[in-house]
Structures are given as C-alpha cells and as structure tokens.
C-alpha cells in the first residue's frame, strides 16, 4: 500500500511539473458607460508560474465586436505576457462579452470577460 501511495504522489508531482500554469492579474473588466461606436481596450496581464513554456494556441471572442490581440511566442517560466481585448461598442445597451483563451498542450481554458453599458 505504501508503494502505491508513493507512486501516486510521484505521478501527481511529475504531472504538475510538466504543465504551464498561467496566472492572470484579472479575468474580468468593466468599462462602465461608453459611447456607441467608440473603441475601448483593456489589457489582461498574465505570468507563467509553471515550469513549461506557455504558448497561446488561440484566443477566441464570442462575437465580431470583440477583438483579442496576443503574441504567439512562448512565455517562459517566470515571464509575463498579455492579451489586449478591444470592444467596438456597436449598439446601445448592457453588454458582457467573453474571450476564451487556450494554451497549447493544456486541456483547460481561461475565460476573460469584458462588460459595461453602451450609451
């Protein structure tokens, strides 16, 4: 039983070391009130706190009014990167838009959210 527990612990440790771990300083941003047709941007900063280099495989917005921009170069352990998200404010009303971020080799995704009200 002790050997099985030891093997399980070693497997969990090895698996966690092989993963890139990305930590965002924030994942939600509220623009407040913005005028229709005005382009507003926010930068979501992150750091690779894992061992493995992180590469953004994709950052997809749920609509054409939201545009993510990012660098596709690897972010090494301890390095920082960012994703800039721009909203074009096409119509009046409250909005909440999502950008799904996927890193190469990772199963989990990160969801960035922008929200506000177009007046």
ABEGO torsion letter per residue (X at the ends): XAAAAAAAAAAAAAAAAABBBBBBABABBBAEBBBBGBBBBBBBBBBBABABBBBBABBBBABAABBBBBBABBBBBGBBBBBBBBBAGABBEBBBBBBBBBBBGBABBBBBBBBEBBX
